[in-house]
Amino acid sequence: IEIVKDPASKEPDMERTKKLMEATREEGVLIGQGGLHGTVIRIGPSLLITEAEMVEGIERLVRAIDRVG
């Protein structure tokens, strides 16, 4: 997932990415960060993840995204 200020210009949004990383950490979801500007979010669950764990992880990620806006 690439975090940008505007989908048309695709200008990287480093401040929102930083806030999202903090919000996901507070939700107990550890995600990776990459890309040229550090604004690409990487999600790499275990291959042994259960469906229930996926649902819970997605719900936590959505809560973090909602907080950041």
N, C-alpha and C positions, 0 to 999 in steps of 0.2 A: 504494500500500500504506500503510495507516494503522497506526502503531505505538501500541498501547494497552496499559495495564496489565492490564485485564480486559475481555474481549469483551462482557460483560453491561453494565457501567457505561460502557464506551468512554472511560475516563479516559485522557488522553494520557500517554504514557511518554517524556518528553523525554530522560531519562538513557539509556535503551536506544536511542533514535534517534541520539543523539550517538555512542554506541559502535558502532552499525551503520554510520554514516557513516565513522568511522575505519577500521573493518574492511574496508569495501568499497574504500576508498582504498588500503589496504595490498594488496588483491587486484588492484588496477589497474582497478577498475570505478568509473567516475564516474557518480553518480546525483544527481538533484536532490532538494531538500528544500522543502517548502511546507506549506500548511495554516495554520489560525489559530494553532496552537501550535507549528508547525515540526516536526510529527511525521508528515507525509505524505511518503512516499518516491516520487519520480517517476522512471520509467524511460523514456527516450526514445531508442532506438537510431536510427542513421542509416537512411534508407530504402534505402541500398545495402548493408546488412548481409547477409552470406551465412549460410546455415544453420549452417555450421561455427562461425562467429563467434558466432551466437546460442547455440549449445550451450556454447561455452567461456564466454561471459558469464554464462549461467545457472549453470554449475558454479561459477564464482568467486563469484557472488552467494550461492549455497547455502552455500559454505564460510564466507563472512562471517557469514551468519545463524547457522550452527551455532556459530561462535565466540562470538557474542553471547548466544545462547540464548533 
